[in-house]
Amino acid sequence: MQNKAQGHVLALGTFDGVHLGHRALLQQTVMLAETLDATPIIYTFKNHPLSLFGRSPKLLMTEAERTAALEATGMPVVADPFDAQFAAQPPQAFVRMLVERFALRGAVVGFNYTFGDRGAGDTALLQALGKELGFAVQVIEPVSYKGAPVSSTRIRACLEEGALDAANIMLGACYALSGTVAANRRIGHTLGFPTANLEEYGNKVLPSPGVYAARAYVAGQVFQAVTNVGNNPTVEGKVTTVETHLLEFDRDIYGMPMRVEFVARLRGEIRFPSREALSKQIASDVDRAREILAEAGQ
C-alpha cells in the first residue's frame, strides 16, 4: 500500500453512479488526507452488499464503470468482494480491520453510512470508534437537489420514472449503457431507420420506456443518435429492447461494443395505428434530437 508509513484516509461507501454527493465525499477525503499528511484511498466492495442476499437493486454502473470513474479521481481504489464473512462482521471488528490493514488516520463517509452485521454500525458509532482507536472521522452532509438529498436510490427512481433531466443533473453526467450490438428483428430497416440493438449491458437500470436523444460511441467515433427503450408495441414486440438509430451512419456493427449516453427524453412509448404513422413519428424524433444535441454542442 502506498506511503503506508504516513497512514491513510479512507473514503467509505458503495459509490454506485459516482454522483454529486459521492464527488463531494471524495473531494473531502483528499482534503482531510492533505491535512493529516496521509494518503487518500477509496475503499469499497466489488459487489453491491445487497447482492449477497439476492436483493441487489438495478445499478447505475457496472463494476468496471464504477472502478474507472473512481480511479479517474486519481485516488487508489481498493474493492473487496462482499461475502458472508464480511456480512457477519460486527461493526467494531470491521473498523478494527480497517485500522490495522490501512494504518487508518481518517475516514470520510456519507450522512447515511452504515457498516457491519445487518448494518448495525452508523456514523455515530464510527465517530465513537474513531475517538477510541485514534483516527479522524468526517461525516459529509447530503448534497441536495430540489430540496432532497442526492442519492443512488433517488437517481434510479428518476430514471425509471422518466425524469432523465433530474437523473443526469444528480449524476453530473449523462446516464449511459454500454454493451454489445446484437442482431434483432430488423424492424427499423423496414421503417427506413435501421437500429443497433444493445445487449449485455449488465444489471443496470433501464430508463423509462420511451424515445431519447442520445450519443452513441462505437468504432472509435461518437454519433448523434435516437434511442428507443421499450417493447415496440406498434410492431408487436414481446421483450424490452434498447435500440439506437445512429444519425449519418450506415455500417454493419454487429458484435461490436457500443456505449449509449441518454441526453434528453423526447417522449414516452406509444402504440401507433400503423407502421407508416410510426415511421413519420420517428422522422420527427430524429429532427428534434438533432436540435437538442446541437444545442448541447454535440
N, C-alpha and C positions, 0 to 999 in steps of 0.2 A: 504494500500500500504506500502511496506517495507521501513523503515527508511525515512519516508516522511519528517521528520524534517530537514534532510540533503538535501532534494530535489533529483531530478532525472535527468539523462541524457538519452534522448530517441534516439534509432536507428529507423529511419522512413523509411518505404518502403513496397513494396509488397512481396519481397523476394521469388518469385517463383523459385524453384530449389536450393536455398541457394548456389549459385555458388561462384566462387573465388572472384568476385567483392563484393558480399554480405559479404563474410567472412572478407575481408579487412575492410569493413564498420563496421562490428560487433566488430572486434578487436579494431578499433579506438574508438568505443563507450566505451569499457571497459577502455581504456587508459585515455580518457577525464574524465570519471567518477572518476577515481583514482586521477587525477589532481585536480578535483573540490571537492573531498571528498563527492561525491554523489553516488547514486545507479543507475546502468545502467539497462535500461528496453528496450525491443523490443516492439515497437508499430506498429501494422499492422491492416489489415482488414481480416475478416473471408473469404470473397469472393473477387474475382478479381473485381476492380471497374468497368471495362467494362461490367461485367455481368448484372449490373443494366440496361444497355441499350441494352441487347441482343447481345453484340459484344465481349463476352469473348473469348480469344484465347484458343486453347487446351493448357493445363497446363503441367508443368514438375513435379508437385507434387500435390497430393490431400491435402485438408486442414489438415487432420490428419498427413500426412507425413511431411508437411511443419512445423507444430507445433512441431512435435517430433524432427526434425532437428534443429529448432531454440532453443528449450529447452535444447538440448544437449550442447549448448554453456554455460549453467549454468546461463543464464540470465532469469528473468521472462519474459513471453510473454503476452501482452495484445492485444487481437484481437477483434475489434468491427465489427458488421455487417455493410457493406457499403450499406446504404439505401438512399432513396430520400432526407431525411433530411441532411445527410452528403453531398450528391452530390450538394445540393443547397447552402451550406455554403460559404459565401465569404472567401477568403483566410485568411483575418485578423481575422475573427471570429473563424476559425478552429485553428489558432495558439493561440488565447487567451484562447480557451477551453483547449488546452494542458497545457498552463501556469498555469491555475487555477486548473486543475484536478491533475496535476503531480508535482506541485511546481517546474516548469521546471528550471533547471540550465544550460542545454545544449542540443543541438540537432545535430545529425550526419546524413547526407544524401548523396546520390549519386549525381554525377555531373548533372544528368538529372532529378532530383526530381521535381515533380510538385504537387500542392495541391489546394484545394478549388474549387469553382464552375467553371466547364469547364477547370480545370487545369490551372486557371489563375495565381496562385502563382508559382514562380520559386525560385531558390536558392538565387538570388539577393534580392528578396522581403523577403525571410526568414532571410537573414543576416540583412536587414534593421530593421525588426521586432525584431530581437534579440537585436540589439542596443537599440531600443526603450523600450523594455519590460524587458531587463536585463538578457538575457541568451546567452550563447556562441553558436556559430554555426560553425561546421566544414563540409566542402564540400569535399567528397572523390573523387579524380581524378580517371578516369577509369583504371581498370586493363586490360592490353592489351594481346591479343594472336594473333600472326602473324599479328601485325600491326593494329589491330582493337579492339575496346572495347569489353570486355566480357559482354554479356547481356543475359537475358532470351529469348528475341526475337531471337537473333543470335543462341542460342543453339537449340531452337525449329526448326529453319530453317535447321540447320545441321542435326538434327535427320530425318527430313522429306526428306532431300536430300541424305541421306545415308552416311553422314560424321560422323559416330559414334565416331571414334577416337577423332576428334576435340571436339565433344559434351562432351565426357567423361573427356577430359582434362580441359575444361572450367568449368564443374561441380565439378571437383575434386573428382569424384566418378563415378561408372558405372551407367548409366541411368537404371531405373528399373520400372517395372509394377507389381502391386500387385492386386490380385483378387481372384476369386473362380474357382476351377476346375469344368467344366461342361461337360456333355456328348455332343459329336458331331457325325459326320458320321462314326467314327471309321475307316477311310481310312488307317491311319497309321498302324493299326493292320494288315490289309491285305497286307501291304508292308513289314512287319517284323519290323517296327519301331513305336510302339504304342506311342501316344502323349497325353498330358494333355492339354485340351483346356481351356484357361484362359478367364474368363468373369468378368464383374462387376469391371473393373479397373478404373472407373471414367472418368472424362472429361480430359483425358491426351493425350499427343502427342503419336502417334504410330510411331515407327521407320519406315523408308522407307521399302516397301515390299522387302523381301529377307530372307536370312538364316544367323543366328548369333550363334557364340559360346557364351554360357551363363552359368550362375549359377542359380540353382533353389533351393529355400528354401521351404521345405514342410515337415510336420510331424516332426518338430524339428530337421531336418537334412538339409545339403547342398549337392547338387549333381552337377556334371558336366552335361551339357545339350546342346542340339542343339534346337534353337527356330526358327520357321518359322512364318513370318508375311506376310500375303497376302491372296489371294482367291483361291490358289491351282488350277491354270489353267489346269494342266495335268489331273486332275480328275473332271473337270468341276465345280469347286467351284463357288458359286454365291456371297458370302459375305466375307469380310475380317475377318480373324481369327488370333489369337495368339496361336500357338500350339507348345508345348515343349516336346521333347523326352528326358527323363531323362536317363542318362547312368548308367548301372549297377543297374537298378531299375525295379521291377515288382510287383506293388501293386495297388489295387483299391483305388484311392484317390478322387473320385468324391465327390463334395460338400465340399472339404477341402480348406482352404486358401493356396495360394502359391504366392511367390514373385520370379520374374524372373529378374536377372541383365544381361544386354546386355554387354558382354565383348569385342567382336570383330565381325565385319561384314565379313562373308565368301563369299557371292555372292548375286546377285540380284535374283529376282523371274524369273523362266524360265518355259516355256511350253515345256515339253519333248514329244518325239514321242510316248512313251509307258510307261506303269506303270513299266515295267522292267527297262527301262532306268532311270526312276525317282528313283527307289529303289537303283540302282547302284550308282547314284549321292549322295543319302542320306548317303550311306555307306562311300563314300569318304568324305562327310561333317563331319561325325562323327569322322573319323580318324584325320582330320585337326583340329577339335575342341579339341580333346584330346591333340594334340600337343600344341596348343595355350594356353589352360588352364593349362597344365603342366608347360609351360614357365612362366605363370603368377603366379605359385605357388599354383594352385588350385587342 
